[in-house]
């Protein structure tokens, strides 16, 4: 059994997936996506998924595992990811977790409180209460039972508000107390972060990628999702790129404005991702400018991996 885990993290637009694919030519490994949007079927262009052709050749896990109408939690991801990691290690393969969803990666490395599963009957009651009494009154209820968590969320954050009350009523304990109960990964791991040293370079990459998504048919993809009955209020449909195109299709903004908003919001998202990952103490940062090609970058990761976890030598091709 291979006691090793590689994580390639960082903001969007830094070449994480392409680098991981190059690693598969050198190491017996498989990729686990840590992208909170790529889990959804039918959302390919806006999430920049690897093509099905490439996925057929190089196995990817946790992509296309849920319909856009399904609520998929961090706890769901943690459970599935840990099962895949264990299975790959037992097959003497290196699991490579790739993505920019910081909370998903933290769920693997540091552990999180998985929480009870969704109780739809209770959620319906809470939604009905919000409709009757208003969001502010229900937020006041959360402040009464869990003032610490209430202070951390926006009073209008309906999703987190409902989840916090759901956990409280199902367990009898505030979610803020549960969040101290973590179950970190105990094996050997290496986390590599990819970034552009120059913020302007990152922003140019982002803007070019948005333009390519539009050319590939992002508008048609969103039309198809709406046509299949996926409401714009669903968490999946609030994803970057999708909510802005929905606004355009509903006549709320012009086409050019929708594109401008996607680019602006993606830049802001990348900035938040950088801020999140900078808090990771064990991450080893590699600046894209220092490597003339992704192949050189992949070779550097192999070098670091062998230094940090010598056992990986057993699975080199």
C-alpha positions as CSV (number, residue, x, y, z in Angstrom):
1,X,0.0,0.0,0.0
2,X,1.3,3.5,-0.9
3,X,1.2,5.9,2.0
4,X,1.3,9.1,0.0
5,X,-1.0,11.9,-1.2
6,X,-0.3,14.8,-3.6
7,X,-2.4,17.9,-3.6
8,X,-2.1,20.5,-6.3
9,X,-3.9,23.7,-5.2
10,X,-4.1,27.3,-6.0
11,X,-6.3,29.9,-7.8
12,X,-8.1,29.4,-11.0
13,X,-6.1,29.9,-14.2
14,X,-2.7,28.6,-13.0
15,X,-2.6,25.3,-14.9
16,X,-3.3,22.9,-12.1
17,X,-5.1,20.3,-14.1
18,X,-2.8,20.4,-17.1
19,X,0.2,20.0,-14.8
20,X,-1.5,17.0,-13.1
21,X,-2.1,15.4,-16.4
22,X,1.6,15.6,-17.2
23,X,2.4,13.9,-13.9
24,X,0.3,10.9,-15.0
25,X,2.9,10.2,-17.7
26,X,5.6,9.9,-15.0
27,X,3.7,8.4,-12.0
28,X,1.1,5.6,-11.5
29,X,-1.6,7.9,-10.3
30,X,-5.2,9.1,-10.8
31,X,-6.7,12.5,-10.4
32,X,-9.3,13.5,-7.8
33,X,-11.1,16.7,-8.6
34,X,-11.5,19.2,-5.7
35,X,-13.7,21.6,-7.6
36,X,-17.1,22.3,-6.1
37,X,-18.7,23.0,-9.5
38,X,-17.2,20.2,-11.6
39,X,-19.2,17.7,-9.5
40,X,-22.3,18.7,-11.5
41,X,-23.4,17.0,-14.7
42,X,-24.2,19.2,-17.7
43,X,-22.0,22.0,-16.4
44,X,-18.9,21.4,-18.6
45,X,-18.0,24.6,-20.3
46,X,-18.4,27.1,-17.5
47,X,-16.4,24.9,-15.1
48,X,-13.7,24.2,-17.6
49,X,-13.9,20.4,-17.2
50,X,-11.3,18.1,-18.8
51,X,-12.8,16.6,-21.9
52,X,-14.5,13.2,-21.8
53,X,-11.9,11.9,-24.2
54,X,-9.0,12.8,-21.8
55,X,-10.9,11.5,-18.8
56,X,-11.4,8.2,-20.6
57,X,-7.6,7.9,-21.1
58,X,-6.7,9.3,-17.7
59,X,-9.1,8.4,-14.9
60,X,-10.6,11.4,-13.0
61,X,-12.7,11.0,-9.9
62,X,-15.5,13.2,-8.4
63,X,-16.5,14.8,-11.7
64,X,-20.1,14.5,-13.0
65,X,-21.3,12.8,-9.9
66,X,-24.4,14.9,-9.1
67,X,-27.3,16.6,-11.0
68,X,-27.4,20.4,-10.7
69,X,-30.6,20.1,-8.6
70,X,-28.9,18.2,-5.9
71,X,-27.5,19.8,-2.8
72,X,-23.9,18.5,-2.5
73,X,-22.1,19.4,0.8
74,X,-18.4,19.5,1.8
75,X,-19.2,16.5,4.0
76,X,-20.4,14.6,0.9
77,X,-17.2,15.5,-0.8
78,X,-15.0,14.4,2.2
79,X,-16.7,11.0,2.4
80,X,-16.3,10.3,-1.3
81,X,-12.8,11.7,-1.6
82,X,-11.5,9.7,1.4
83,X,-12.9,6.5,-0.1
84,X,-11.2,7.1,-3.4
85,X,-7.9,8.0,-1.8
86,X,-8.0,4.8,0.3
87,X,-8.9,2.7,-2.8
88,X,-6.1,4.2,-4.9
89,X,-3.4,3.8,-2.2
90,X,-4.4,0.2,-1.7
91,X,-3.9,-0.3,-5.4
92,X,-0.4,1.2,-5.0
93,X,-1.4,4.3,-7.0
94,X,-0.7,7.9,-6.0
95,X,-3.9,9.9,-5.4
96,X,-3.5,13.5,-6.9
97,X,-6.1,15.9,-5.5
98,X,-6.4,18.8,-7.9
99,X,-8.5,22.0,-7.5
100,X,-9.1,25.4,-6.1
101,X,-12.0,24.8,-3.7
102,X,-10.2,25.6,-0.5
103,X,-12.8,24.1,1.8
104,X,-12.8,20.8,-0.1
105,X,-9.1,20.5,0.2
106,X,-9.2,21.5,3.9
107,X,-11.8,18.8,4.4
108,X,-9.2,16.2,3.3
109,X,-6.1,17.7,5.0
110,X,-7.3,19.2,8.2
111,X,-10.7,17.4,8.5
112,X,-14.0,19.0,9.1
113,X,-17.1,18.2,11.1
114,X,-19.1,16.1,8.6
115,X,-22.4,16.9,10.3
116,X,-25.7,14.9,10.1
117,X,-27.1,14.3,6.7
118,X,-29.7,16.7,5.2
119,X,-33.1,16.3,6.8
120,X,-35.4,17.5,4.1
121,X,-38.5,17.6,6.3
122,X,-36.8,19.9,8.8
123,X,-35.4,22.0,6.0
124,X,-38.9,22.5,4.5
125,X,-40.2,23.6,7.9
126,X,-37.4,26.1,8.2
127,X,-38.0,27.4,4.7
128,X,-41.7,27.8,5.6
129,X,-40.8,29.6,8.7
130,X,-38.6,32.0,6.8
131,X,-41.5,32.7,4.3
132,X,-43.9,33.3,7.2
133,X,-41.7,35.2,9.7
134,X,-39.0,36.6,7.5
135,X,-35.3,35.9,7.3
136,X,-34.4,38.3,10.1
137,X,-36.6,36.6,12.7
138,X,-35.0,33.2,11.9
139,X,-31.5,34.8,12.0
140,X,-32.5,36.1,15.5
141,X,-33.3,32.5,16.5
142,X,-29.8,31.4,15.4
143,X,-28.3,34.2,17.4
144,X,-30.1,32.8,20.4
145,X,-28.9,29.2,20.0
146,X,-25.5,29.8,18.5
147,X,-24.4,33.5,18.7
148,X,-20.8,32.6,17.7
149,X,-21.8,31.1,14.4
150,X,-24.4,33.8,13.8
151,X,-21.7,36.4,14.1
152,X,-19.7,34.7,11.3
153,X,-22.4,34.6,8.6
154,X,-24.4,37.3,6.9
155,X,-28.0,37.7,8.1
156,X,-29.2,37.1,4.6
157,X,-27.2,33.9,4.0
158,X,-30.2,31.6,3.9
159,X,-28.3,28.4,3.0
160,X,-25.9,28.6,6.0
161,X,-28.6,29.8,8.3
162,X,-30.8,26.8,7.5
163,X,-27.9,24.4,7.8
164,X,-26.8,25.8,11.2
165,X,-30.3,25.5,12.6
166,X,-30.7,22.0,11.1
167,X,-27.5,20.8,12.8
168,X,-28.6,22.4,16.1
169,X,-32.1,20.7,16.1
170,X,-30.7,17.3,15.0
171,X,-27.8,17.1,17.4
172,X,-28.7,19.4,20.2
173,X,-25.4,21.2,19.9
174,X,-24.5,24.5,18.1
175,X,-22.7,24.0,14.8
176,X,-19.9,26.3,16.2
177,X,-19.1,23.6,18.8
178,X,-19.1,20.8,16.2
179,X,-16.7,22.7,14.0
180,X,-13.9,22.1,16.5
181,X,-14.3,18.3,15.9
182,X,-11.9,17.6,13.1
183,X,-10.6,14.4,11.6
184,X,-7.3,15.3,9.8
185,X,-5.6,13.2,7.2
186,X,-2.9,11.1,9.0
187,X,-0.8,9.8,6.1
188,X,2.1,11.4,4.3
189,X,1.1,14.2,2.0
190,X,2.6,17.0,-0.1
191,X,0.6,20.1,-1.0
192,X,1.9,22.2,-3.9
193,X,0.4,25.6,-4.7
194,X,0.6,27.0,-8.2
195,X,0.4,30.8,-8.7
196,X,1.4,33.7,-11.0
197,X,3.8,36.1,-9.3
198,X,2.4,38.9,-11.3
199,X,-1.3,39.5,-10.7
200,X,-1.7,41.1,-14.1
201,X,-0.7,37.8,-15.7
202,X,-3.3,35.9,-13.8
203,X,-6.0,38.4,-14.8
204,X,-5.0,38.1,-18.4
205,X,-5.2,34.3,-18.3
206,X,-8.7,34.6,-16.6
207,X,-10.0,37.0,-19.2
208,X,-8.8,34.9,-22.1
209,X,-10.3,31.8,-20.6
210,X,-13.7,33.5,-20.2
211,X,-13.6,34.5,-23.8
212,X,-12.9,30.9,-24.8
213,X,-15.8,29.7,-22.7
214,X,-18.2,32.0,-24.5
215,X,-16.8,30.8,-27.9
216,X,-17.3,27.1,-26.8
217,X,-21.0,27.8,-26.1
218,X,-21.4,28.8,-22.4
219,X,-24.6,30.7,-23.3
220,X,-26.1,27.6,-24.9
221,X,-25.0,25.4,-22.0
222,X,-26.9,27.7,-19.6
223,X,-30.0,27.8,-21.8
224,X,-30.0,24.0,-21.8
225,X,-29.8,23.8,-18.0
226,X,-32.7,26.3,-17.6
227,X,-34.6,24.4,-20.3
228,X,-34.2,21.2,-18.3
229,X,-35.9,22.9,-15.3
230,X,-32.8,23.8,-13.2
231,X,-33.9,26.9,-11.4
232,X,-31.6,29.9,-11.3
233,X,-31.8,29.9,-7.4
234,X,-30.2,26.5,-7.2
235,X,-26.7,26.6,-5.6
236,X,-25.2,25.0,-8.7
237,X,-26.8,27.7,-10.9
238,X,-25.2,30.4,-8.7
239,X,-21.8,29.3,-9.8
240,X,-19.4,31.7,-11.5
241,X,-20.3,32.2,-15.1
242,X,-23.7,30.6,-14.8
243,X,-25.5,33.3,-12.7
244,X,-24.2,36.1,-14.9
245,X,-25.4,34.3,-18.1
246,X,-28.7,33.6,-16.5
247,X,-29.0,37.4,-15.7
248,X,-28.3,38.0,-19.4
249,X,-30.9,35.5,-20.6
250,X,-33.5,37.0,-18.2
251,X,-32.9,40.4,-19.7
252,X,-31.4,41.9,-16.5
253,X,-28.0,42.7,-18.1
254,X,-26.7,43.0,-21.7
255,X,-24.5,40.3,-23.2
256,X,-21.4,42.5,-22.9
257,X,-22.2,43.4,-19.3
258,X,-22.6,39.7,-18.5
259,X,-19.1,38.9,-19.9
260,X,-17.6,41.9,-18.0
261,X,-19.2,40.6,-14.8
262,X,-17.9,37.1,-15.3
263,X,-14.4,38.4,-15.8
264,X,-14.6,40.8,-12.8
265,X,-16.1,38.2,-10.5
266,X,-13.6,35.5,-11.5
267,X,-10.7,37.9,-10.8
268,X,-12.2,38.5,-7.3
269,X,-12.7,34.8,-6.8
270,X,-9.0,34.1,-7.7
271,X,-7.9,36.8,-5.2
272,X,-10.0,35.1,-2.5
273,X,-8.5,31.7,-3.4
274,X,-5.0,33.1,-3.0
275,X,-5.9,34.6,0.4
276,X,-7.3,31.2,1.5
277,X,-4.4,29.1,0.4
278,X,-1.8,31.5,1.9
279,X,-3.1,30.4,5.3
280,X,-2.0,26.9,4.6
281,X,1.2,26.4,6.6
282,X,2.4,23.3,4.7
283,X,1.9,24.5,1.2
284,X,5.0,24.7,-1.1
285,X,4.4,27.5,-3.7
286,X,5.7,27.3,-7.2
287,X,5.5,30.5,-9.4
288,X,4.5,29.8,-13.0
289,X,6.9,32.5,-14.3
290,X,9.9,30.4,-13.0
291,X,9.1,27.5,-15.4
292,X,9.3,27.8,-19.2
293,X,6.8,25.0,-19.7
294,X,4.3,23.0,-17.7
295,X,6.5,20.0,-18.4
296,X,9.4,21.6,-16.4
297,X,6.9,22.5,-13.7
298,X,5.7,18.9,-13.5
299,X,9.3,17.7,-13.3
300,X,9.9,20.1,-10.3
301,X,6.9,18.6,-8.5
302,X,8.3,15.1,-9.0
303,X,11.6,16.2,-7.5
304,X,9.9,17.8,-4.5
305,X,7.6,14.7,-4.1
306,X,10.6,12.3,-4.0
307,X,12.3,14.5,-1.5
308,X,9.3,14.8,0.8
309,X,7.9,11.2,0.3
310,X,10.7,8.9,-0.9
311,X,8.2,6.0,-1.1
312,X,6.7,7.5,-4.2
313,X,9.8,6.2,-6.1
314,X,8.0,2.8,-6.1
315,X,5.2,4.2,-8.4
316,X,7.4,6.1,-10.9
317,X,7.0,4.9,-14.5
